[in-house]
Amino acid sequence: MKRRALIMLAALPALASQLPPPGFPDPRDRPKRLPDGRLQNEAILRDDYERNLRELEQMEELLKGIDEALEKAAPGKVNREVFKDLEEVEKLSKRIHSRMRRF
């Protein structure tokens, strides 16, 4: 037990020397850049924004198809494709929602 405590005390100066001195920024905290010079976070945000727009367009097309199918269907009778389209809309909505909550 004493031996472990002595080893831990001996390792303390080595661990402290790895930390940057107070007042200096930690080099690991710098924002990451892509090879083309853009910030990685900005590139991710831009990509997420474009994905959201594409998936919103898909949702819009699916919802138009669902609306048309419901207008054509007899009361109380719905085609199975409508349910599949509704599930796809739900999946797209969840993906967009999770992407928007990240940042």
N, CA, C and O atoms as a Tinker XYZ file with bonds, in Angstrom:
   412  protein
     1  N      0.820000   -1.181000    0.000000    73     2
     2  CA     0.000000    0.000000    0.000000    64     1     3
     3  C      0.872000    1.254000    0.000000    63     2     4     5
     4  O      0.629000    2.195000   -0.756000    81     3
     5  N      1.896000    1.249000    0.866000    73     3     6
     6  CA     2.801000    2.394000    0.934000    64     5     7
     7  C      3.566000    2.535000   -0.373000    63     6     8     9
     8  O      3.872000    3.637000   -0.830000    81     7
     9  N      3.863000    1.388000   -0.952000    73     7    10
    10  CA     4.622000    1.401000   -2.203000    64     9    11
    11  C      3.831000    2.098000   -3.310000    63    10    12    13
    12  O      4.386000    2.884000   -4.078000    81    11
    13  N      2.523000    1.801000   -3.385000    73    11    14
    14  CA     1.669000    2.442000   -4.391000    64    13    15
    15  C      1.607000    3.952000   -4.171000    63    14    16    17
    16  O      1.661000    4.726000   -5.127000    81    15
    17  N      1.496000    4.360000   -2.934000    73    15    18
    18  CA     1.431000    5.784000   -2.626000    64    17    19
    19  C      2.723000    6.478000   -3.032000    63    18    20    21
    20  O      2.688000    7.588000   -3.564000    81    19
    21  N      3.871000    5.835000   -2.786000    73    19    22
    22  CA     5.163000    6.416000   -3.169000    64    21    23
    23  C      5.284000    6.527000   -4.684000    63    22    24    25
    24  O      5.807000    7.517000   -5.197000    81    23
    25  N      4.808000    5.524000   -5.394000    73    23    26
    26  CA     4.865000    5.555000   -6.871000    64    25    27
    27  C      3.992000    6.694000   -7.393000    63    26    28    29
    28  O      4.382000    7.412000   -8.313000    81    27
    29  N      2.812000    6.853000   -6.801000    73    27    30
    30  CA     1.922000    7.936000   -7.237000    64    29    31
    31  C      2.533000    9.299000   -6.943000    63    30    32    33
    32  O      2.425000   10.210000   -7.763000    81    31
    33  N      3.174000    9.453000   -5.788000    73    31    34
    34  CA     3.827000   10.721000   -5.459000    64    33    35
    35  C      4.988000   11.002000   -6.398000    63    34    36    37
    36  O      5.235000   12.153000   -6.757000    81    35
    37  N      5.703000    9.954000   -6.797000    73    35    38
    38  CA     6.833000   10.134000   -7.704000    64    37    39
    39  C      6.358000   10.514000   -9.102000    63    38    40    41
    40  O      7.069000   11.211000   -9.826000    81    39
    41  N      5.165000   10.064000   -9.490000    73    39    42
    42  CA     4.652000   10.342000  -10.827000    64    41    43
    43  C      4.018000   11.724000  -10.937000    63    42    44    45
    44  O      3.830000   12.221000  -12.048000    81    43
    45  N      3.687000   12.351000   -9.822000    73    43    46
    46  CA     3.034000   13.660000   -9.837000    64    45    47
    47  C      3.814000   14.730000  -10.595000    63    46    48    49
    48  O      3.220000   15.410000  -11.432000    81    47
    49  N      5.113000   14.917000  -10.351000    73    47    50
    50  CA     5.843000   15.946000  -11.114000    64    49    51
    51  C      5.843000   15.682000  -12.621000    63    50    52    53
    52  O      5.788000   16.618000  -13.419000    81    51
    53  N      5.904000   14.425000  -13.000000    73    51    54
    54  CA     5.893000   14.105000  -14.430000    64    53    55
    55  C      4.551000   14.477000  -15.049000    63    54    56    57
    56  O      4.505000   14.993000  -16.165000    81    55
    57  N      3.478000   14.222000  -14.344000    73    55    58
    58  CA     2.154000   14.571000  -14.860000    64    57    59
    59  C      1.971000   16.082000  -14.919000    63    58    60    61
    60  O      1.383000   16.602000  -15.867000    81    59
    61  N      2.466000   16.781000  -13.918000    73    59    62
    62  CA     2.323000   18.237000  -13.879000    64    61    63
    63  C      3.112000   18.899000  -14.996000    63    62    64    65
    64  O      2.710000   19.950000  -15.495000    81    63
    65  N      4.222000   18.306000  -15.394000    73    63    66
    66  CA     5.029000   18.913000  -16.453000    64    65    67
    67  C      4.350000   18.813000  -17.811000    63    66    68    69
    68  O      4.726000   19.540000  -18.730000    81    67
    69  N      3.367000   17.940000  -17.967000    73    67    70
    70  CA     2.667000   17.793000  -19.236000    64    69    71
    71  C      1.594000   18.855000  -19.427000    63    70    72    73
    72  O      1.152000   19.080000  -20.554000    81    71
    73  N      1.169000   19.504000  -18.366000    73    71    74
    74  CA     0.152000   20.539000  -18.463000    64    73    75
    75  C      0.786000   21.862000  -18.876000    63    74    76    77
    76  O      1.914000   22.149000  -18.476000    81    75
    77  N      0.084000   22.677000  -19.670000    73    75    78
    78  CA     0.654000   23.977000  -20.043000    64    77    79
    79  C      0.685000   24.902000  -18.831000    63    78    80    81
    80  O     -0.145000   24.775000  -17.930000    81    79
    81  N      1.639000   25.829000  -18.804000    73    79    82
    82  CA     1.706000   26.750000  -17.670000    64    81    83
    83  C      0.457000   27.634000  -17.618000    63    82    84    85
    84  O     -0.170000   27.873000  -18.650000    81    83
    85  N      0.090000   28.118000  -16.433000    73    83    86
    86  CA    -1.100000   28.964000  -16.329000    64    85    87
    87  C     -0.971000   30.211000  -17.193000    63    86    88    89
    88  O      0.100000   30.814000  -17.270000    81    87
    89  N     -2.058000   30.591000  -17.836000    73    87    90
    90  CA    -2.065000   31.782000  -18.678000    64    89    91
    91  C     -1.773000   31.489000  -20.139000    63    90    92    93
    92  O     -2.016000   32.342000  -20.992000    81    91
    93  N     -1.260000   30.308000  -20.449000    73    91    94
    94  CA    -0.986000   29.937000  -21.825000    64    93    95
    95  C     -2.094000   29.024000  -22.326000    63    94    96    97
    96  O     -2.551000   28.147000  -21.594000    81    95
    97  N     -2.529000   29.219000  -23.562000    73    95    98
    98  CA    -3.593000   28.365000  -24.085000    64    97    99
    99  C     -3.092000   26.945000  -24.323000    63    98   100   101
   100  O     -1.939000   26.731000  -24.696000    81    99
   101  N     -3.953000   26.012000  -24.106000    73    99   102
   102  CA    -3.619000   24.613000  -24.353000    64   101   103
   103  C     -3.647000   24.381000  -25.863000    63   102   104   105
   104  O     -4.657000   24.674000  -26.502000    81   103
   105  N     -2.564000   23.862000  -26.450000    73   103   106
   106  CA    -2.552000   23.666000  -27.912000    64   105   107
   107  C     -3.606000   22.668000  -28.371000    63   106   108   109
   108  O     -3.971000   22.666000  -29.547000    81   107
   109  N     -4.095000   21.835000  -27.490000    73   107   110
   110  CA    -5.130000   20.873000  -27.871000    64   109   111
   111  C     -6.489000   21.544000  -28.009000    63   110   112   113
   112  O     -7.400000   20.963000  -28.598000    81   111
   113  N     -6.645000   22.759000  -27.477000    73   111   114
   114  CA    -7.918000   23.466000  -27.532000    64   113   115
   115  C     -8.116000   24.264000  -28.820000    63   114   116   117
   116  O     -9.200000   24.800000  -29.052000    81   115
   117  N     -7.096000   24.349000  -29.651000    73   115   118
   118  CA    -7.227000   25.096000  -30.899000    64   117   119
   119  C     -8.246000   24.412000  -31.809000    63   118   120   121
   120  O     -8.322000   23.184000  -31.842000    81   119
   121  N     -9.023000   25.194000  -32.539000    73   119   122
   122  CA    -9.997000   24.575000  -33.450000    64   121   123
   123  C     -9.281000   23.820000  -34.561000    63   122   124   125
   124  O     -8.251000   24.256000  -35.075000    81   123
   125  N     -9.851000   22.685000  -34.913000    73   123   126
   126  CA    -9.249000   21.851000  -35.960000    64   125   127
   127  C     -9.590000   22.428000  -37.321000    63   126   128   129
   128  O    -10.688000   22.937000  -37.546000    81   127
   129  N     -8.626000   22.338000  -38.220000    73   127   130
   130  CA    -8.819000   22.825000  -39.592000    64   129   131
   131  C     -8.698000   21.659000  -40.559000    63   130   132   133
   132  O     -7.958000   20.704000  -40.325000    81   131
   133  N     -9.434000   21.763000  -41.636000    73   131   134
   134  CA    -9.364000   20.777000  -42.706000    64   133   135
   135  C     -8.185000   21.116000  -43.611000    63   134   136   137
   136  O     -7.650000   22.222000  -43.536000    81   135
   137  N     -7.772000   20.181000  -44.466000    73   135   138
   138  CA    -6.637000   20.469000  -45.357000    64   137   139
   139  C     -6.830000   21.687000  -46.244000    63   138   140   141
   140  O     -5.849000   22.316000  -46.642000    81   139
   141  N     -8.078000   22.037000  -46.565000    73   139   142
   142  CA    -8.319000   23.209000  -47.407000    64   141   143
   143  C     -8.363000   24.507000  -46.601000    63   142   144   145
   144  O     -8.579000   25.577000  -47.170000    81   143
   145  N     -8.159000   24.428000  -45.279000    73   143   146
   146  CA    -8.071000   25.618000  -44.449000    64   145   147
   147  C     -9.344000   25.988000  -43.714000    63   146   148   149
   148  O     -9.320000   26.855000  -42.841000    81   147
   149  N    -10.462000   25.345000  -44.052000    73   147   150
   150  CA   -11.718000   25.656000  -43.367000    64   149   151
   151  C    -11.721000   25.047000  -41.974000    63   150   152   153
   152  O    -11.064000   24.037000  -41.722000    81   151
   153  N    -12.467000   25.674000  -41.076000    73   151   154
   154  CA   -12.625000   25.100000  -39.746000    64   153   155
   155  C    -13.507000   23.859000  -39.839000    63   154   156   157
   156  O    -14.501000   23.839000  -40.565000    81   155
   157  N    -13.127000   22.830000  -39.095000    73   155   158
   158  CA   -13.860000   21.573000  -39.149000    64   157   159
   159  C    -15.304000   21.748000  -38.672000    63   158   160   161
   160  O    -16.227000   21.207000  -39.279000    81   159
   161  N    -15.500000   22.500000  -37.591000    73   159   162
   162  CA   -16.856000   22.704000  -37.080000    64   161   163
   163  C    -17.740000   23.413000  -38.091000    63   162   164   165
   164  O    -18.907000   23.056000  -38.251000    81   163
   165  N    -17.196000   24.420000  -38.779000    73   163   166
   166  CA   -17.985000   25.136000  -39.783000    64   165   167
   167  C    -18.341000   24.233000  -40.954000    63   166   168   169
   168  O    -19.445000   24.309000  -41.493000    81   167
   169  N    -17.402000   23.376000  -41.347000    73   167   170
   170  CA   -17.672000   22.451000  -42.444000    64   169   171
   171  C    -18.755000   21.453000  -42.058000    63   170   172   173
   172  O    -19.613000   21.117000  -42.874000    81   171
   173  N    -18.717000   20.980000  -40.823000    73   171   174
   174  CA   -19.738000   20.046000  -40.348000    64   173   175
   175  C    -21.101000   20.726000  -40.325000    63   174   176   177
   176  O    -22.099000   20.148000  -40.756000    81   175
   177  N    -21.137000   21.957000  -39.817000    73   175   178
   178  CA   -22.403000   22.698000  -39.778000    64   177   179
   179  C    -22.966000   22.923000  -41.173000    63   178   180   181
   180  O    -24.167000   22.771000  -41.395000    81   179
   181  N    -22.099000   23.283000  -42.110000    73   179   182
   182  CA   -22.544000   23.519000  -43.492000    64   181   183
   183  C    -23.103000   22.229000  -44.090000    63   182   184   185
   184  O    -24.147000   22.247000  -44.742000    81   183
   185  N    -22.410000   21.111000  -43.868000    73   183   186
   186  CA   -22.859000   19.824000  -44.392000    64   185   187
   187  C    -24.191000   19.420000  -43.765000    63   186   188   189
   188  O    -25.089000   18.941000  -44.458000    81   187
   189  N    -24.316000   19.613000  -42.459000    73   187   190
   190  CA   -25.575000   19.291000  -41.781000    64   189   191
   191  C    -26.721000   20.145000  -42.313000    63   190   192   193
   192  O    -27.828000   19.643000  -42.508000    81   191
   193  N    -26.465000   21.428000  -42.547000    73   191   194
   194  CA   -27.480000   22.330000  -43.078000    64   193   195
   195  C    -27.955000   21.853000  -44.451000    63   194   196   197
   196  O    -29.156000   21.830000  -44.721000    81   195
   197  N    -27.013000   21.472000  -45.316000    73   195   198
   198  CA   -27.372000   21.005000  -46.652000    64   197   199
   199  C    -28.145000   19.689000  -46.584000    63   198   200   201
   200  O    -29.100000   19.493000  -47.335000    81   199
   201  N    -27.738000   18.788000  -45.688000    73   199   202
   202  CA   -28.468000   17.536000  -45.504000    64   201   203
   203  C    -29.892000   17.808000  -45.034000    63   202   204   205
   204  O    -30.844000   17.199000  -45.521000    81   203
   205  N    -30.027000   18.732000  -44.080000    73   203   206
   206  CA   -31.360000   19.076000  -43.584000    64   205   207
   207  C    -32.245000   19.583000  -44.712000    63   206   208   209
   208  O    -33.413000   19.203000  -44.798000    81   207
   209  N    -31.708000   20.434000  -45.574000    73   207   210
   210  CA   -32.504000   20.943000  -46.693000    64   209   211
   211  C    -32.935000   19.823000  -47.635000    63   210   212   213
   212  O    -34.086000   19.777000  -48.070000    81   211
   213  N    -31.994000   18.911000  -47.951000    73   211   214
   214  CA   -32.336000   17.792000  -48.839000    64   213   215
   215  C    -33.411000   16.908000  -48.215000    63   214   216   217
   216  O    -34.359000   16.506000  -48.890000    81   215
   217  N    -33.262000   16.608000  -46.926000    73   215   218
   218  CA   -34.225000   15.733000  -46.277000    64   217   219
   219  C    -35.578000   16.425000  -46.091000    63   218   220   221
   220  O    -36.615000   15.762000  -46.109000    81   219
   221  N    -35.579000   17.731000  -45.915000    73   219   222
   222  CA   -36.844000   18.462000  -45.851000    64   221   223
   223  C    -37.573000   18.420000  -47.192000    63   222   224   225
   224  O    -38.800000   18.331000  -47.236000    81   223
   225  N    -36.813000   18.485000  -48.283000    73   223   226
   226  CA   -37.428000   18.359000  -49.606000    64   225   227
   227  C    -38.028000   16.970000  -49.794000    63   226   228   229
   228  O    -39.116000   16.824000  -50.351000    81   227
   229  N    -37.295000   15.935000  -49.315000    73   227   230
   230  CA   -37.838000   14.576000  -49.392000    64   229   231
   231  C    -39.123000   14.465000  -48.581000    63   230   232   233
   232  O    -40.099000   13.861000  -49.026000    81   231
   233  N    -39.112000   15.054000  -47.383000    73   231   234
   234  CA   -40.312000   15.022000  -46.548000    64   233   235
   235  C    -41.481000   15.713000  -47.240000    63   234   236   237
   236  O    -42.613000   15.234000  -47.183000    81   235
   237  N    -41.208000   16.829000  -47.887000    73   235   238
   238  CA   -42.256000   17.569000  -48.579000    64   237   239
   239  C    -42.871000   16.720000  -49.697000    63   238   240   241
   240  O    -44.091000   16.693000  -49.857000    81   239
   241  N    -42.026000   16.029000  -50.467000    73   239   242
   242  CA   -42.525000   15.168000  -51.538000    64   241   243
   243  C    -43.356000   14.019000  -50.973000    63   242   244   245
   244  O    -44.419000   13.692000  -51.501000    81   243
   245  N    -42.859000   13.408000  -49.887000    73   243   246
   246  CA   -43.610000   12.312000  -49.269000    64   245   247
   247  C    -44.962000   12.788000  -48.746000    63   246   248   249
   248  O    -45.973000   12.104000  -48.904000    81   247
   249  N    -44.971000   13.958000  -48.125000    73   247   250
   250  CA   -46.216000   14.479000  -47.569000    64   249   251
   251  C    -47.220000   14.836000  -48.667000    63   250   252   253
   252  O    -48.426000   14.670000  -48.484000    81   251
   253  N    -46.728000   15.324000  -49.801000    73   251   254
   254  CA   -47.630000   15.598000  -50.928000    64   253   255
   255  C    -48.258000   14.296000  -51.424000    63   254   256   257
   256  O    -49.453000   14.239000  -51.711000    81   255
   257  N    -47.431000   13.248000  -51.520000    73   255   258
   258  CA   -47.937000   11.943000  -51.951000    64   257   259
   259  C    -48.950000   11.380000  -50.968000    63   258   260   261
   260  O    -49.959000   10.800000  -51.370000    81   259
   261  N    -48.681000   11.553000  -49.677000    73   259   262
   262  CA   -49.617000   11.079000  -48.654000    64   261   263
   263  C    -50.942000   11.836000  -48.758000    63   262   264   265
   264  O    -52.017000   11.243000  -48.667000    81   263
   265  N    -50.849000   13.134000  -48.948000    73   263   266
   266  CA   -52.049000   13.965000  -49.061000    64   265   267
   267  C    -52.896000   13.522000  -50.259000    63   266   268   269
   268  O    -54.115000   13.391000  -50.151000    81   267
   269  N    -52.240000   13.296000  -51.393000    73   267   270
   270  CA   -52.965000   12.856000  -52.585000    64   269   271
   271  C    -53.600000   11.491000  -52.371000    63   270   272   273
   272  O    -54.736000   11.259000  -52.786000    81   271
   273  N    -52.868000   10.583000  -51.722000    73   271   274
   274  CA   -53.395000    9.235000  -51.486000    64   273   275
   275  C    -54.594000    9.271000  -50.548000    63   274   276   277
   276  O    -55.548000    8.515000  -50.729000    81   275
   277  N    -54.550000   10.137000  -49.556000    73   275   278
   278  CA   -55.672000   10.232000  -48.616000    64   277   279
   279  C    -56.900000   10.850000  -49.277000    63   278   280   281
   280  O    -58.029000   10.478000  -48.958000    81   279
   281  N    -56.689000   11.787000  -50.194000    73   279   282
   282  CA   -57.824000   12.384000  -50.903000    64   281   283
   283  C    -58.496000   11.365000  -51.820000    63   282   284   285
   284  O    -59.718000   11.387000  -51.969000    81   283
   285  N    -57.719000   10.473000  -52.438000    73   283   286
   286  CA   -58.256000    9.473000  -53.352000    64   285   287
   287  C    -58.898000    8.302000  -52.619000    63   286   288   289
   288  O    -59.816000    7.670000  -53.141000    81   287
   289  N    -58.422000    8.010000  -51.418000    73   287   290
   290  CA   -58.891000    6.831000  -50.694000    64   289   291
   291  C    -60.308000    7.029000  -50.173000    63   290   292   293
   292  O    -60.739000    8.144000  -49.880000    81   291
   293  N    -61.006000    5.927000  -50.070000    73   291   294
   294  CA   -62.349000    5.949000  -49.484000    64   293   295
   295  C    -62.224000    6.146000  -47.974000    63   294   296   297
   296  O    -61.209000    5.770000  -47.388000    81   295
   297  N    -63.224000    6.722000  -47.347000    73   295   298
   298  CA   -63.157000    6.934000  -45.893000    64   297   299
   299  C    -62.938000    5.611000  -45.147000    63   298   300   301
   300  O    -63.646000    4.632000  -45.384000    81   299
   301  N    -61.965000    5.595000  -44.260000    73   299   302
   302  CA   -61.676000    4.408000  -43.466000    64   301   303
   303  C    -60.761000    3.404000  -44.141000    63   302   304   305
   304  O    -60.386000    2.405000  -43.527000    81   303
   305  N    -60.393000    3.648000  -45.398000    73   303   306
   306  CA   -59.504000    2.723000  -46.111000    64   305   307
   307  C    -58.270000    3.489000  -46.579000    63   306   308   309
   308  O    -58.360000    4.460000  -47.330000    81   307
   309  N    -57.125000    3.023000  -46.114000    73   307   310
   310  CA   -55.871000    3.678000  -46.468000    64   309   311
   311  C    -54.916000    2.634000  -47.017000    63   310   312   313
   312  O    -54.830000    1.521000  -46.497000    81   311
   313  N    -54.211000    2.996000  -48.055000    73   311   314
   314  CA   -53.230000    2.126000  -48.674000    64   313   315
   315  C    -52.039000    1.908000  -47.737000    63   314   316   317
   316  O    -51.686000    2.803000  -46.969000    81   315
   317  N    -51.425000    0.739000  -47.795000    73   315   318
   318  CA   -50.262000    0.439000  -46.950000    64   317   319
   319  C    -49.074000    1.343000  -47.274000    63   318   320   321
   320  O    -48.249000    1.624000  -46.404000    81   319
   321  N    -48.991000    1.784000  -48.487000    73   319   322
   322  CA   -47.893000    2.666000  -48.886000    64   321   323
   323  C    -47.919000    3.973000  -48.088000    63   322   324   325
   324  O    -46.874000    4.565000  -47.814000    81   323
   325  N    -49.108000    4.409000  -47.724000    73   323   326
   326  CA   -49.242000    5.638000  -46.939000    64   325   327
   327  C    -48.551000    5.464000  -45.594000    63   326   328   329
   328  O    -47.853000    6.365000  -45.130000    81   327
   329  N    -48.743000    4.307000  -44.967000    73   327   330
   330  CA   -48.100000    4.060000  -43.681000    64   329   331
   331  C    -46.575000    3.990000  -43.808000    63   330   332   333
   332  O    -45.845000    4.473000  -42.943000    81   331
   333  N    -46.113000    3.381000  -44.897000    73   331   334
   334  CA   -44.668000    3.326000  -45.125000    64   333   335
   335  C    -44.107000    4.727000  -45.327000    63   334   336   337
   336  O    -43.039000    5.059000  -44.812000    81   335
   337  N    -44.835000    5.547000  -46.082000    73   335   338
   338  CA   -44.392000    6.927000  -46.292000    64   337   339
   339  C    -44.393000    7.722000  -44.987000    63   338   340   341
   340  O    -43.494000    8.525000  -44.742000    81   339
   341  N    -45.400000    7.494000  -44.159000    73   339   342
   342  CA   -45.447000    8.183000  -42.861000    64   341   343
   343  C    -44.285000    7.769000  -41.965000    63   342   344   345
   344  O    -43.724000    8.601000  -41.252000    81   343
   345  N    -43.926000    6.502000  -41.997000    73   343   346
   346  CA   -42.774000    6.040000  -41.218000    64   345   347
   347  C    -41.486000    6.684000  -41.734000    63   346   348   349
   348  O    -40.611000    7.049000  -40.948000    81   347
   349  N    -41.376000    6.821000  -43.053000    73   347   350
   350  CA   -40.192000    7.460000  -43.630000    64   349   351
   351  C    -40.124000    8.933000  -43.234000    63   350   352   353
   352  O    -39.044000    9.454000  -42.957000    81   351
   353  N    -41.270000    9.600000  -43.207000    73   351   354
   354  CA   -41.311000   10.996000  -42.763000    64   353   355
   355  C    -40.854000   11.095000  -41.319000    63   354   356   357
   356  O    -40.108000   12.005000  -40.957000    81   355
   357  N    -41.299000   10.164000  -40.501000    73   355   358
   358  CA   -40.905000   10.162000  -39.093000    64   357   359
   359  C    -39.394000    9.956000  -38.944000    63   358   360   361
   360  O    -38.754000   10.627000  -38.134000    81   359
   361  N    -38.829000    9.039000  -39.715000    73   359   362
   362  CA   -37.379000    8.797000  -39.658000    64   361   363
   363  C    -36.601000   10.043000  -40.075000    63   362   364   365
   364  O    -35.627000   10.428000  -39.428000    81   363
   365  N    -37.045000   10.664000  -41.163000    73   363   366
   366  CA   -36.373000   11.877000  -41.625000    64   365   367
   367  C    -36.460000   12.977000  -40.575000    63   366   368   369
   368  O    -35.489000   13.693000  -40.331000    81   367
   369  N    -37.618000   13.102000  -39.963000    73   367   370
   370  CA   -37.810000   14.120000  -38.940000    64   369   371
   371  C    -36.879000   13.891000  -37.751000    63   370   372   373
   372  O    -36.288000   14.839000  -37.233000    81   371
   373  N    -36.747000   12.652000  -37.322000    73   371   374
   374  CA   -35.864000   12.338000  -36.195000    64   373   375
   375  C    -34.402000   12.623000  -36.542000    63   374   376   377
   376  O    -33.649000   13.132000  -35.711000    81   375
   377  N    -34.006000   12.292000  -37.774000    73   375   378
   378  CA   -32.616000   12.566000  -38.183000    64   377   379
   379  C    -32.335000   14.062000  -38.182000    63   378   380   381
   380  O    -31.299000   14.506000  -37.686000    81   379
   381  N    -33.253000   14.829000  -38.733000    73   379   382
   382  CA   -33.072000   16.279000  -38.770000    64   381   383
   383  C    -33.031000   16.834000  -37.350000    63   382   384   385
   384  O    -32.199000   17.686000  -37.037000    81   383
   385  N    -33.911000   16.362000  -36.510000    73   383   386
   386  CA   -33.972000   16.828000  -35.127000    64   385   387
   387  C    -32.668000   16.523000  -34.395000    63   386   388   389
   388  O    -32.139000   17.387000  -33.696000    81   387
   389  N    -32.150000   15.326000  -34.542000    73   387   390
   390  CA   -30.908000   14.980000  -33.838000    64   389   391
   391  C    -29.729000   15.774000  -34.374000    63   390   392   393
   392  O    -28.835000   16.146000  -33.614000    81   391
   393  N    -29.720000   16.036000  -35.664000    73   391   394
   394  CA   -28.638000   16.827000  -36.251000    64   393   395
   395  C    -28.661000   18.257000  -35.746000    63   394   396   397
   396  O    -27.613000   18.857000  -35.507000    81   395
   397  N    -29.858000   18.801000  -35.586000    73   395   398
   398  CA   -29.981000   20.183000  -35.145000    64   397   399
   399  C    -29.661000   20.342000  -33.656000    63   398   400   401
   400  O    -29.270000   21.428000  -33.228000    81   399
   401  N    -29.818000   19.291000  -32.872000    73   399   402
   402  CA   -29.529000   19.361000  -31.442000    64   401   403
   403  C    -28.038000   19.243000  -31.142000    63   402   404   405
   404  O    -27.609000   19.565000  -30.034000    81   403
   405  N    -27.246000   18.790000  -32.100000    73   403   406
   406  CA   -25.820000   18.576000  -31.848000    64   405   407
   407  C    -25.099000   19.844000  -31.445000    63   406   408   409
   408  O    -24.273000   19.833000  -30.533000    81   407
   409  N    -25.410000   20.938000  -32.123000    73   407   410
   410  CA   -24.656000   22.180000  -31.862000    64   409   411
   411  C    -25.526000   23.225000  -31.244000    63   410   412
   412  O    -25.059000   24.327000  -30.959000    81   411
